[in-house]
Amino acid sequence: MSAASTMPARPRAARRHWSLIAVMVALSLMGIVLRFGGIHPEAVLGAIVFGVTILAAAFLLAWAAETAEMDISQGMALAVIALIAVLPEYAVDFTLAWRAGADPVEAARGLAIANMTGGNRLLIGLGWPIVFALVFYKTRVGELFVDRHRALELAFLAMASGYAIFIPLRHTLTLIDTIVLVSMFVMYVYFTSKVESEEVELVGPASTMGALSDWRRRSLIVGIFLFCATAIFSAAEPFADSLIEMGGHLGVSDFVLIQWLAPLASESPEVLVACLLAWRGRAHVGMGALISSTVNQWTLLIGTLPLVFLISAGEFHWTSGLPLDARQHEEIFLTAAQSAFAIAVFINLKMSTKEAVALFVLFATQLFIPSEQVRIYYAAAYTVLCVVLLLTHRRDVVSTVRTAYEIIRGKAGDDAGHVAASAEARE
């Protein structure tokens, strides 16, 4: 399968590309060396060094993901990049879930759920609008279209979000949730691997990597994926800790820091990768990566939290797991409602200026109103807007569901995989 093509780079350009790759590798190594060397810089320096590590790894990840489209489907490449880019979120959340399992006091604080809900809301409320803003800045077109194959991600996101809405009716996340949500993720990856993608021409460092012989290119891509996974995983927790330490001096509560400041660090790789793709004129792919990351977090991430908790606690019962209190019920419901609205936004496979602004404004304003009652009001607002959009685009609902079904059955033709008059294609 060849989902990408490349023109051989000139020797001077190739040298420049390899030099740029080497610089990013060197910058990424800083965080790995500090982490495994047991070196703990003071908060400000730590935030800078580990932040640069994540940023450099994001550049490498973007180039490798584009090159990987020569050998695997675009959908599978996005799934892989989403899985690697979300590693910081996993690192932080697994640490919090492990501590909760070992200490009832930590469990009562609910920090694992705080981090998960904050990360999801930040990804949709900030990441999606940023990609739209980049497209608008470059093209002055007030719409962002995505590949019709994103219908598959939307279908699985809808299933996971729908399942999550009922989680607040219970007092624990259990192994049953693990089985259901992880099974959704496995099915998502399986069907995604079968999706064909459009032919793209590689440019920049990706074109230089793509010009290598097959076995060298594939070995390099696998090596970069593994290296980026190591770098991101190594830098995520100390980066978050550095930010939390800085915020702690300002007297901000642990719950707020874990919910908003830590995810700001852990979500940065996937947002940066999406922004790089958007800046390179592939916004539909960048947005696809963010949608894939959202699916990843609603299925594999939240599904594995009860397992980590129970391993740490040393007990395995179907009815026991990560405890949920009233605050966490509200946070999960609000996050699921936001995801439902986000699905409705892309049900017609495009995002308008008004929809992007609504996603950002509803996310940004809730940060300054920590009231319990207000959280319920925001969840209600998301739900109402979701219903309005679904009714407005009811014909698109049928079309998108049909497309997802055709992809699952393997019946979607090549035309279904191409971008529908994307803004960048118009340019």
C-alpha positions in Angstrom: 0.0 0.0 0.0 1.3 3.4 -0.8 -0.5 6.3 0.8 2.2 8.8 0.1 4.8 9.7 -2.5 8.0 11.6 -2.4 10.4 13.4 -4.7 14.1 12.9 -4.0 15.4 15.9 -2.1 18.5 17.7 -3.5 21.7 16.9 -1.7 21.9 20.3 0.1 18.2 20.1 1.1 18.7 16.5 2.3 21.6 17.6 4.5 19.6 20.4 5.9 16.7 18.0 6.7 19.0 15.4 8.4 20.6 18.2 10.4 17.2 19.4 11.6 16.2 15.8 12.5 19.5 15.5 14.4 18.8 18.7 16.4 15.3 17.5 17.4 16.8 14.1 18.5 19.4 16.0 20.6 16.7 18.2 22.2 14.5 15.2 22.9 17.5 13.4 24.5 17.7 16.1 27.2 14.6 15.0 29.0 15.5 11.3 28.7 19.0 11.9 30.2 17.7 14.0 33.1 14.9 11.5 33.8 17.0 8.3 33.8 19.9 10.1 35.4 17.8 11.0 38.4 18.5 14.7 37.9 15.7 17.0 39.2 16.1 20.6 38.0 14.3 23.4 39.9 10.7 24.1 38.8 11.3 26.8 36.1 14.3 25.1 34.5 12.6 21.7 34.7 9.5 23.1 32.9 11.6 24.5 30.1 13.9 21.5 29.6 11.1 18.9 29.7 8.8 21.1 27.7 11.4 21.4 24.9 11.8 17.6 25.0 8.1 17.2 24.4 8.1 19.9 21.7 11.1 18.3 19.8 9.6 14.8 20.0 6.3 16.2 18.6 8.2 17.5 15.5 9.9 14.1 15.0 6.6 12.4 15.5 4.9 14.5 12.9 7.6 13.8 10.3 7.6 10.1 11.0 3.8 9.9 10.8 3.7 11.5 7.4 6.5 9.2 6.1 4.7 6.2 7.6 1.8 6.8 5.2 4.0 5.3 2.4 3.6 1.9 4.1 0.4 2.0 6.1 -3.0 3.6 5.8 -3.4 7.2 6.9 -6.0 6.2 9.5 -3.6 3.6 11.0 -0.8 6.2 11.0 -3.0 8.6 12.9 -4.0 5.9 15.4 -0.3 5.2 16.1 0.6 8.8 16.4 -2.4 9.4 18.7 -1.4 6.5 20.9 2.2 7.8 21.2 1.2 11.4 21.6 -1.2 10.6 24.4 1.6 8.8 26.4 2.1 11.9 28.7 -1.5 11.8 29.7 -1.2 8.0 30.4 2.0 8.5 32.4 0.4 11.2 34.6 -3.0 9.5 35.0 -1.5 6.0 35.6 0.7 7.5 38.4 -2.3 9.1 40.0 -4.4 5.9 39.7 -1.6 3.9 41.2 -1.3 6.2 44.1 -5.0 6.1 44.6 -4.9 2.3 44.8 -2.2 2.3 47.4 -3.6 5.1 49.6 -7.3 5.6 50.4 -6.6 9.3 51.1 -5.2 9.7 47.6 -8.3 7.8 46.2 -10.6 10.2 48.0 -8.9 13.2 46.3 -10.1 12.0 42.9 -7.0 13.3 41.0 -6.9 10.6 38.3 -10.4 11.5 37.1 -9.6 15.2 37.4 -6.6 14.7 35.1 -8.6 12.6 32.6 -11.6 15.0 32.4 -9.3 18.1 32.2 -7.2 16.5 29.4 -10.3 15.6 27.4 -11.9 19.0 27.7 -8.7 20.8 27.0 -8.1 18.7 23.9 -11.5 19.5 22.4 -12.1 23.0 23.8 -8.6 24.3 23.0 -6.9 21.9 20.6 -9.7 21.7 18.0 -10.2 25.5 17.8 -6.5 26.2 17.5 -6.2 24.0 14.4 -9.3 25.8 13.0 -7.6 29.1 13.8 -4.5 28.1 11.9 -6.5 27.1 8.9 -8.4 30.3 8.9 -5.2 32.4 9.3 -3.6 30.7 6.3 -6.6 30.4 4.0 -9.2 33.0 5.3 -11.8 30.2 4.7 -14.3 29.9 7.6 -14.7 26.1 7.3 -12.5 23.2 8.1 -13.4 20.0 6.3 -12.2 16.5 7.4 -11.8 13.2 5.5 -15.0 11.2 5.2 -13.2 8.3 6.9 -13.3 10.4 10.1 -16.9 9.1 10.3 -15.3 6.0 11.8 -13.7 7.9 14.6 -16.9 9.9 15.2 -18.9 6.6 15.5 -16.5 5.2 18.1 -16.3 8.5 19.9 -20.1 8.6 20.0 -20.2 5.1 21.5 -17.6 5.8 24.1 -19.1 9.2 25.1 -22.6 7.6 25.3 -21.2 4.9 27.5 -19.5 7.5 29.7 -22.6 9.5 30.3 -24.0 6.6 32.4 -20.8 6.3 34.5 -21.9 9.0 36.9 -24.9 6.7 37.8 -22.4 4.5 39.6 -19.9 5.0 42.4 -16.9 3.2 40.9 -15.1 2.5 37.6 -14.8 -1.2 37.5 -13.2 -4.0 35.5 -16.4 -4.2 33.5 -15.7 -0.7 32.3 -12.2 -1.8 31.4 -13.5 -4.7 29.3 -16.1 -2.6 27.5 -13.9 0.5 26.7 -10.7 -1.3 25.9 -12.7 -3.6 23.5 -14.0 -0.5 21.8 -10.4 0.7 21.4 -9.3 -2.6 19.9 -12.1 -2.6 17.4 -11.4 1.0 16.5 -7.7 0.2 15.8 -8.7 -2.9 13.8 -11.1 -1.1 11.5 -8.9 1.9 11.2 -6.1 -0.3 9.9 -8.2 -1.2 6.9 -8.9 2.4 5.8 -7.3 3.6 2.6 -6.1 7.1 2.4 -5.3 9.7 -0.3 -2.1 10.1 -2.1 0.0 12.9 -0.6 3.4 14.3 -1.6 5.9 14.4 1.2 7.9 17.6 1.8 10.6 18.7 4.2 12.3 16.1 6.5 9.5 13.6 5.7 10.5 13.7 2.0 14.1 13.0 2.9 13.1 10.0 5.1 10.7 8.8 2.5 13.5 8.7 -0.1 15.3 6.0 1.8 15.1 2.3 0.7 12.1 0.5 2.0 13.8 -1.4 4.9 15.8 1.6 6.0 12.8 3.9 5.9 10.6 1.4 7.8 13.4 0.8 10.4 13.9 4.6 10.8 10.2 5.2 11.3 9.8 2.4 13.9 12.9 3.7 15.6 11.6 7.3 15.7 8.2 6.1 17.0 9.9 4.2 19.8 12.3 7.0 20.6 9.5 9.6 20.7 7.5 7.3 23.0 10.5 7.1 25.3 11.1 10.9 25.2 7.5 11.9 25.8 6.9 9.3 28.5 10.2 10.4 30.2 9.4 14.1 30.1 5.6 14.0 30.8 5.6 13.5 34.6 8.5 15.7 35.5 7.2 18.4 33.2 3.7 18.2 34.9 5.4 18.1 38.4 7.4 21.2 37.5 4.3 23.1 36.4 2.4 22.0 39.5 5.3 23.1 41.7 5.3 26.5 40.0 1.5 26.7 40.4 1.7 25.6 44.0 3.6 28.7 44.9 0.5 30.7 43.8 -1.7 28.9 46.2 -3.8 27.0 43.6 -5.5 23.7 44.8 -4.1 20.3 43.7 -7.3 19.4 42.0 -7.3 22.4 39.8 -3.6 22.0 39.0 -4.0 18.4 38.1 -7.1 19.0 36.1 -5.9 21.9 34.1 -2.1 22.7 34.4 -0.9 19.1 34.2 -3.0 18.3 31.0 -1.7 21.5 29.5 1.7 19.8 29.5 0.6 16.2 28.8 -1.7 17.2 25.9 0.8 19.4 24.2 2.4 16.7 21.9 -0.8 15.8 20.1 -1.9 19.4 19.8 1.6 20.4 18.5 1.5 17.5 15.9 -1.9 18.6 14.7 -0.8 22.2 14.4 2.3 21.3 12.5 0.2 19.2 10.0 -2.3 22.1 9.7 0.5 24.6 9.1 1.8 22.3 6.3 -1.6 22.5 4.6 -2.9 19.1 5.9 -5.4 20.4 8.5 -7.8 17.6 7.8 -5.1 15.2 8.8 -4.2 17.2 11.9 -7.8 17.4 13.0 -8.1 13.7 12.3 -5.2 13.1 14.7 -7.0 15.1 17.4 -10.2 13.2 16.9 -8.3 10.0 17.1 -6.6 11.1 20.3 -10.0 11.9 21.8 -11.3 8.4 20.9 -8.1 7.0 22.4 -8.6 8.9 25.7 -12.3 8.0 26.0 -11.6 4.3 25.4 -8.1 3.0 26.3 -7.2 5.7 28.9 -10.3 5.8 31.0 -10.8 2.0 30.5 -7.4 1.1 31.9 -7.6 3.4 35.0 -9.6 0.8 37.1 -7.1 -1.9 36.2 -4.1 0.2 37.3 -6.0 1.1 40.5 -6.9 -2.5 41.4 -3.3 -3.8 40.7 -2.0 -1.1 43.0 -4.6 -2.0 45.6 -3.8 -5.7 45.3 -7.4 -6.8 44.8 -9.5 -8.0 41.8 -13.3 -7.9 42.1 -15.7 -7.2 39.3 -17.7 -4.7 41.4 -14.8 -2.8 42.9 -12.5 -0.3 41.3 -11.6 3.4 41.2 -14.1 5.3 43.5 -16.1 8.2 42.2 -17.6 11.0 44.3 -20.1 13.7 43.5 -17.5 16.1 42.1 -16.1 13.4 39.8 -19.7 12.5 38.6 -20.2 16.1 37.6 -16.8 16.3 35.8 -17.4 13.1 33.9 -20.9 14.2 32.8 -19.7 17.6 31.8 -16.8 16.1 29.8 -19.1 13.6 28.1 -21.5 16.4 27.2 -18.7 18.4 25.6 -17.7 15.3 23.6 -21.3 14.9 22.4 -21.3 18.5 21.2 -18.0 18.0 19.5 -19.4 15.0 17.7 -22.4 17.0 16.5 -20.0 19.7 15.3 -18.3 17.3 12.9 -21.4 15.2 12.0 -21.4 16.9 8.6 -17.6 16.4 8.5 -16.8 20.1 8.8 -16.4 22.8 11.4 -17.6 26.3 10.9 -16.3 29.5 12.5 -19.3 29.7 14.8 -18.8 26.1 16.0 -15.1 26.6 16.6 -15.8 29.8 18.6 -18.5 28.0 20.6 -16.2 25.1 21.5 -13.5 27.6 22.7 -15.8 30.0 24.5 -17.7 27.3 26.4 -14.4 25.7 27.4 -12.6 28.9 28.4 -15.4 30.5 30.4 -16.0 27.5 32.6 -12.4 27.7 33.9 -13.2 30.8 35.8 -16.5 29.6 37.4 -15.7 26.5 39.5 -19.2 26.3 41.0 -20.9 22.9 41.1 -24.2 24.4 39.8 -22.5 26.1 36.9 -20.8 22.9 35.8 -24.3 21.4 35.5 -25.5 24.4 33.5 -22.5 24.0 31.1 -23.3 20.3 30.6 -26.9 21.3 29.8 -25.7 23.9 27.4 -23.5 21.4 25.6 -26.4 18.9 25.4 -28.9 21.4 24.0 -26.4 22.6 21.4 -25.7 19.0 20.5 -29.4 18.3 19.9 -29.8 21.5 17.9 -26.9 20.6 15.6 -28.0 17.0 15.1 -31.5 18.2 14.2 -30.1 20.8 11.9 -27.9 18.3 10.1 -30.1 15.3 10.4 -29.5 14.3 6.8 -25.7 14.3 7.5 -26.3 12.1 10.6 -27.7 9.4 8.3 -24.9 9.9 5.7 -22.1 9.8 8.3 -23.5 6.7 10.1 -23.8 5.0 6.7 -20.2 5.9 5.8 -19.0 4.5 9.2 -20.9 1.3 8.6 -19.5 1.0 5.1 -16.0 1.4 6.5 -16.6 -1.3 9.1 -17.9 -3.7 6.4 -15.0 -2.8 4.2 -17.3 -1.5 1.5 -16.2 2.2 1.5 -14.6 2.9 -1.8 -11.6 5.2 -2.5 -13.8 8.2 -3.0 -15.1 7.9 0.5 -11.6 8.4 1.8 -10.8 11.7 0.3 -11.3 15.2 1.7 -14.6 16.7 0.7 -13.7 20.1 -0.8 -11.4 20.9 2.1 -10.4 24.5 2.6 -6.8 23.7 2.1 -7.6 21.8 -1.1 -9.4 24.9 -2.4 -6.2 26.9 -2.0 
